[in-house]
Amino acid sequence: MRVQRPNETDIQQVVSLNNKYVAAGLTLKRTEEFAYSHLADYRVIRDADGGVVACAALDEYSPTIVELVSLAVTQDAQGLGYGKALIAALEKLARKRGYEQLFAVSYSDDLFLSCGFEHAELSGYPEKIARYAKSDTSELEVGEKHCFMKKLG
């Protein structure tokens, strides 16, 4: 397994993989424009044929806070440690960029807790709430998703 930065030719695969889980409420819908503008923030894992089987990205909120977003793994590749590998790679990238805190909103409690994250209150991220209010207010009403954070400093 090798985590790497995607290139422009991967954008459609990244968006398609992310959006495969939108209907289930597991990911927020992403556009090709979002992926293109965040290309340096994404990390992917490929299968033997070079296809993207897992992806995740960083999305900055302030010079000190960044969110881990768009974590998605194909069904065939789930359970192989790809999610953990992507989280570790993005944590490393966030540290390199000087962020003090990494957070995520997810149903995957066990995954994030096993990666050293702690439960956090979404109310501690008013910028995230404001983005939800602009894009998808149903995200604010979902009671099962939890907020996780990890201090990097």
Backbone as a ProteinNet text record, in pm:
[ID]
protein_1_A
[PRIMARY]
MRVQRPNETDIQQVVSLNNKYVAAGLTLKRTEEFAYSHLADYRVIRDADGGVVACAALDEYSPTIVELVSLAVTQDAQGLGYGKALIAALEKLARKRGYEQLFAVSYSDDLFLSCGFEHAELSGYPEKIARYAKSDTSELEVGEKHCFMKKLG
[TERTIARY]
85.8	0	90.1	62	139.3	43.8	57.2	-22.6	51.9	-19.7	45.2	-48.6	12.7	-64.8	-123.2	-250.8	-310.9	-265.9	-295.1	-269	-401	-395.6	-518.7	-599.4	-533.7	-607.1	-685.9	-660.4	-732	-858.3	-880	-989.9	-1124.3	-1157	-1287	-1301.4	-1196	-1201.8	-1220.3	-1148.9	-1158.7	-1300.6	-1355.4	-1490.5	-1593	-1577.5	-1670.4	-1666.7	-1547.1	-1535.4	-1598.5	-1566.6	-1625.8	-1778.1	-1829.2	-1972.9	-2052.3	-1982.4	-2048.4	-2117.2	-2068.5	-2119.3	-2207	-2240.2	-2321.5	-2463.2	-2525.2	-2664.4	-2680	-2577.8	-2582	-2547.7	-2513.7	-2480.6	-2340	-2256.2	-2121.4	-2021.2	-2046.5	-1960	-2046.7	-1986.9	-2053.3	-2019.5	-2113.6	-2091.9	-1974.9	-1888	-1774	-1785.3	-1735.9	-1735.2	-1593	-1580.8	-1448.4	-1373.9	-1447.2	-1383.3	-1322.3	-1394.8	-1341	-1214.1	-1221.2	-1105.5	-986.8	-1012.5	-904	-839.5	-922.6	-868.7	-800.4	-827.8	-766.4	-669.9	-626.4	-544.2	-421.4	-357.2	-239.1	-275.9	-403.4	-451.6	-500.8	-519.4	-567	-451.9	-483.9	-394.8	-480.1	-420.3	-493.1	-411	-481.3	-418.8	-474.4	-385.9	-424.6	-423.9	-500.4	-495.5	-380.9	-366.6	-256	-261.5	-380.9	-396.4	-384.4	-360.4	-345.5	-473.5	-583.8	-710.4	-715.2	-784.7	-797	-897.1	-851.3	-938.9	-964.8	-891.6	-912.4	-863.5	-932.9	-893.4	-935.8	-870.4	-905.9	-832.2	-878.5	-817.4	-818.6	-740.8	-742.9	-819.3	-893.5	-967.6	-944.8	-873.1	-833.6	-950.6	-952.4	-1050.3	-984.7	-861.7	-785.3	-637.8	-548.3	-406.2	-366.3	-453.7	-419.6	-508.6	-621.8	-718.7	-749	-744.6	-773.9	-862.8	-951.8	-1042.3	-997.2	-1008.8	-988.8	-1124.7	-1133.5	-1259.9	-1247.1	-1361.2	-1369.4	-1297.5	-1296.8	-1236.1	-1329.7	-1280.6	-1362.6	-1273.3	-1323.4	-1251.8	-1352.3	-1313.6	-1404.3	-1442.3	-1559.1	-1605.8	-1508.6	-1451.2	-1357.8	-1229.4	-1193.8	-1067.6	-1088.2	-1210.5	-1235.4	-1181.5	-1131.9	-1077.2	-930.8	-866.6	-726.5	-631	-685.8	-601.1	-580.8	-652.6	-634.6	-681	-790.5	-838.8	-735.2	-679.5	-576.5	-453.6	-415.4	-298	-320.6	-440.2	-471	-475.3	-535.7	-541.6	-399.9	-313.8	-175.1	-102	-122	-54.7	-103	-232.4	-285.4	-249.7	-239	-191.6	-47.7	34	173.1	178.1	94.3	88.6	42.9	-57.5	-108.3	0.7	75.7	187.2	292.8	326.1	426.8	385.7	256	203.8	185.9	206.4	202.8	67.4	-29.6	-159.5	-144.4	-221.3	-218.2	-324.2	-427.9	-538.2	-597.6	-624.3	-688.2	-820.4	-928.8	-1057.3	-1129.1	-1228.7	-1308.6	-1448.3	-1544.8	-1681.7	-1714.8	-1749.8	-1761.9	-1849.1	-1895.4	-1962.4	-1859.6	-1735.6	-1632.8	-1560.5	-1632.8	-1576	-1452.4	-1464.4	-1353.2	-1228.6	-1246.4	-1132.9	-1060.2	-1132.9	-1066.9	-1009.5	-1079.5	-1027.3	-899.7	-896.1	-776.5	-657.9	-685	-578.6	-538.3	-584.7	-542.7	-626.7	-739.6	-830.4	-914.2	-969	-1059.5	-1193.9	-1299	-1429.8	-1421.8	-1491.1	-1495.5	-1637.8	-1670.2	-1801.5	-1796.8	-1892	-1899.8	-1914.6	-1977.4	-1995	-1860.9	-1753.1	-1620.1	-1563	-1637.1	-1594.9	-1703.4	-1723.1	-1830.3	-1815.5	-1692.2	-1671.7	-1732.7	-1721.2	-1778.7	-1930.7	-1987.3	-2132.4	-2179.4	-2105.5	-2142	-2136.2	-2037.3	-2028.4	-2143.6	-2177.5	-2292.3	-2419	-2435.8	-2556.3	-2567.8	-2455.1	-2455.5	-2474.9	-2421.5	-2422.1	-2525.6	-2539.9	-2628.2	-2671.7	-2783.1	-2828.3	-2863.8	-2891.2	-2923.2	-2803.9	-2683.4	-2565.4	-2570	-2631.6	-2641	-2741.9	-2832.1	-2938.5	-2904.2	-2797.7	-2760.3	-2702.7	-2767.1	-2724.2	-2616.7	-2597.6	-2504.1	-2361.1	-2342.4	-2207.3	-2144.3	-2017.4	-1944.7	-1828.9	-1789.5	-1676.7	-1554.6	-1443.8	-1318.4	-1211.4	-1117	-1006.1	-877.6	-768.8	-637.4	-549.7	-488.2	-394.9	-262.9	-210.9	-88.3	33.9	9.7	120.6	188.9
-117.7	0	123.6	213.8	337.4	455.9	547.7	669.4	772.6	836.8	935.7	1051.3	1156.9	1272.1	1239.6	1269.8	1243.3	1347.8	1319.2	1417.6	1454.2	1545.8	1595.8	1485.9	1384.5	1277	1189.9	1205.6	1129.1	1197.9	1321.7	1400.7	1331.2	1280.6	1215.5	1093.5	1014.5	896	935.4	1039.7	1085.8	1133.7	1215.9	1268.5	1155.7	1063.6	951.2	864	834.6	753.9	825.5	952.3	1029.5	1030.9	1061	1079.1	948.8	836.4	706	690.9	764.1	749.6	867	957.1	1073.8	1032.3	947	907.3	843.7	774.3	711.3	810.7	933.8	1035.7	1022	941.5	917.6	1023.5	1084.6	1191.2	1304.9	1423	1536.6	1535.7	1577.9	1580	1671.6	1623.5	1701.1	1716.9	1829	1857.1	1842.6	1835.8	1832.7	1962.4	2072.5	2200.7	2195.3	2136.7	2122.4	2037.6	1923.6	1833.9	1901.2	1972.1	2040.5	2146.8	2225	2332	2277.6	2151.7	2088.3	1974.9	1973.9	1862.8	1840	1945.9	1932.2	1886.2	1891.9	1853.9	1710.5	1646.5	1508.2	1409.7	1292.2	1177.5	1059.9	970.6	855.5	728.7	617	485.6	421.5	358.8	298.7	145.9	85.1	-59.9	-96.7	-224.1	-271.1	-214.1	-176.3	-120.4	31.7	92.9	237.7	313	241.7	306.8	350.9	459.3	511.7	426.2	366.5	283.7	346.1	454.7	523.5	667.1	759.1	899	971.9	1084.5	1175.3	1305.4	1412.8	1543.5	1627.6	1733.3	1836.2	1955.5	2023.1	2143.5	2246.3	2352	2451.2	2538	2562.5	2653.4	2781	2770	2885.3	2845.9	2938.3	2900.8	2796.1	2769.5	2672.4	2548.3	2552.7	2442.4	2392.4	2260.9	2198	2075.9	2049.4	1934.4	1824.8	1701.5	1586	1556.5	1562.6	1546	1438.8	1400.5	1313.7	1180.5	1126.6	995.1	890	821.1	720	605.6	483.5	363.6	275.1	221.5	133	15.7	-41	-151.9	-269	-298.1	-410	-388.6	-262.7	-231.8	-200.8	-206.2	-175.5	-287.4	-248.8	-344.4	-377.3	-307.4	-334.5	-231.3	-138.7	-38.4	87.7	101.3	217.6	346.5	339.9	458.2	506.8	415.4	452.4	510.1	451.7	500.3	641.8	668.5	803.3	904.5	866.2	956	989.1	888.4	912.1	1003.8	981.4	1063.9	1208.6	1227.2	1363.3	1431.2	1355.5	1413.3	1462.9	1382.7	1421.6	1548.8	1555.3	1673.9	1796	1778.3	1889.3	1940.2	1848.8	1889.3	1966.2	1914.4	1979	2121.2	2140.5	2273.1	2364	2311.2	2393	2409.5	2325.6	2332.6	2283.6	2341.8	2302.2	2198	2189.6	2099.7	2042.8	1913	1841.3	1788.3	1812.1	1758.1	1689.4	1609.3	1536.9	1516.1	1503.3	1470.7	1341	1238.1	1106.2	1013.6	906.3	796.8	695.7	707.9	606.7	628	616.6	638.2	552.3	422.3	331.4	368.5	403.9	439.2	561.8	668.3	791.2	776.8	709.3	689.6	604.6	506	421.4	496.5	608.4	692.3	805.7	799.2	896.5	1022.1	1024	1138.4	1125.3	1235.5	1239	1292.5	1255.3	1314.5	1464.1	1542.7	1687.8	1733.7	1850.2	1908	1985.1	1958.1	2031	2180.2	2216.8	2358.8	2430.6	2355.1	2413	2453.6	2425.9	2457.3	2537.7	2662.8	2743.3	2762.3	2759.4	2771.4	2652	2534	2412.9	2422.6	2467.1	2483.8	2582.5	2690.2	2789.6	2729	2646.3	2580.7	2484.1	2406.9	2317.1	2396.6	2507.4	2588.4	2636.7	2661.7	2707.5	2593.5	2475.4	2368.1	2259.9	2214.5	2101.5	2105.7	2170.5	2185.6	2052.5	1949.2	1818.9	1763.9	1803.5	1758	1802.1	1916.2	1965.5	1886.1	1816.5	1743.8	1596.9	1549.8	1409.5	1387.4	1303.3	1282.3	1176.8	1090.4	980.2	1017.7	1118.7	1159.7	1227.1	1201.9	1261.2	1345.5	1437.9	1522.8	1468.9	1464.6	1416.5	1521.1	1528.5	1623.2	1563.4	1616.6	1575.6	1699.6	1726.2	1837.9	1796.7	1882.4	1850.4	1923.6	2033	2114	2056.5
0	0	0	-90.6	-99.1	-106.1	-10.2	-8.9	-91.6	-183.1	-267.8	-301.4	-350	-395.1	-532.4	-553	-684.2	-786.4	-912.1	-1016.4	-1083.9	-1175.8	-1239	-1305.5	-1357.1	-1423.9	-1325.4	-1196.4	-1093.3	-1043.2	-1082.1	-1024.7	-1038.7	-1156.1	-1174	-1084.9	-1070.3	-984.2	-837.7	-794.3	-655.1	-626.1	-714.5	-695.1	-698.2	-791.4	-802.1	-676.9	-626.8	-504.9	-386.6	-368.2	-258.6	-270.1	-387	-404.6	-402.6	-409.2	-398.1	-262.5	-160.9	-24.7	21.4	-69.7	-35.2	4.5	-73.4	-47.1	90.9	137.3	270	380.3	343.6	442.2	499.8	435	486.3	441.7	328	277.7	226.2	218.7	156.2	8	-73.5	-218.1	-252.1	-338.3	-386.8	-537.2	-585.1	-728.1	-781.5	-912.1	-972.4	-942.1	-931.9	-898.6	-758.8	-663.6	-528.2	-531.5	-597	-601.6	-670	-777.6	-848.8	-758.9	-690.8	-606.3	-480.5	-444.3	-327.1	-366.8	-490.7	-538.1	-450.4	-406.1	-319.3	-179.2	-145.6	-11.9	-5.9	-120.7	-127.2	-117.7	-68.1	-75.5	-120.3	-198.7	-252.1	-234.1	-243.9	-251.5	-377.9	-453.2	-581.4	-573.6	-662.8	-675.9	-771.1	-799.4	-883.9	-1025.3	-1069.8	-1204	-1207	-1091	-1084.9	-1055.7	-1038.4	-1006.6	-862.1	-835.1	-699.1	-621.3	-510	-427.4	-290.8	-259.5	-132.5	-147.7	-78.3	-86	40.6	64.4	173.2	146.3	212.5	188.8	315.6	311.4	414.6	361	448.3	412.1	522.6	490.3	590.8	636.3	766.9	826.2	875.1	918.9	964.8	955.2	979.8	975.3	1079.9	1177	1280.6	1281.3	1210.9	1215.7	1074.7	1060	931.9	956.8	862.9	872.9	777.5	821.2	734.5	671.9	539.8	468.6	360.5	309.1	190.4	207.3	327.9	349.9	291.2	189.7	122.5	75	92.3	50.7	-22.8	-138	-210.6	-121.1	-146.1	-62.1	-65.2	-181.2	-192.1	-113.5	-87.2	-18.1	130.4	178.1	319.1	407.5	524.3	618.1	595.4	501.1	469.7	530.4	610.3	673.9	592.4	482.8	396.1	463.5	537.8	608.8	708.7	785.8	883.6	814.2	703.3	630.8	578.9	528.3	478.4	593	703.8	819.1	865.9	874.5	917.5	820	690.7	589.9	594.7	614.5	620.8	752.2	859.4	984.7	967	901.4	875	789.8	687.7	602	680.9	765.9	847.9	942.1	1002.4	1089.3	1009.4	892.7	807.1	771.2	750.4	714.3	836	955.2	1075	1141.1	1105.5	1172.4	1315.9	1404.5	1545.2	1579	1493.7	1525	1396.7	1400.3	1290.5	1343.7	1271	1315.8	1201.3	1236.9	1138	1194.5	1104.6	1142.9	1069.5	1146.4	1085.7	1169	1104.3	1174.2	1226.5	1182.6	1208.1	1340.2	1447.9	1581.1	1604.8	1584	1613.2	1533.2	1407.3	1322.1	1376.2	1401	1445.8	1586.4	1674.9	1809.6	1806	1717.4	1706.7	1646	1582.4	1524.5	1617.9	1743.3	1843.4	1851.5	1784	1793.1	1919.4	1963.2	2077.3	2030.8	2103.6	2076.1	2104.2	2023.6	2042.4	2012.5	2059	2031.5	1899.5	1813	1686.4	1711.1	1821.3	1853.8	1870.5	1889.3	1899.3	1764.4	1658	1521.2	1451.2	1492.5	1433.7	1283	1233.4	1089	1016	1074.8	1015.8	1015	1124.5	1132.6	1027	1007.6	906.1	766.3	740.2	608.2	589	693.1	684.3	653.4	719.8	700.6	556.5	491.9	351.9	253	286.1	187.2	212	335.4	362.9	509.1	533.9	672.1	736.4	657.4	715.8	793.7	759.1	832.1	978.5	1005	1142.2	1224.1	1155.9	1223.8	1246.7	1185.2	1198.3	1336.4	1413.7	1550.7	1567.8	1468.8	1484.2	1447.9	1365.8	1331.1	1450.8	1467.5	1578.3	1527.4	1611.4	1579.8	1655.1	1587.3	1645.3	1622.7	1714.8	1698.6	1751.6	1696.9	1742.1	1743.7	1857.8	1868.6	1806.6	1722.1	1650.2	1705.5	1779.1	1827.4	1947.3
[MASK]
+++++++++++++++++++++++++++++++++++++++++++++++++++++++++++++++++++++++++++++++++++++++++++++++++++++++++++++++++++++++++++++++++++++++++++++++++++++++++

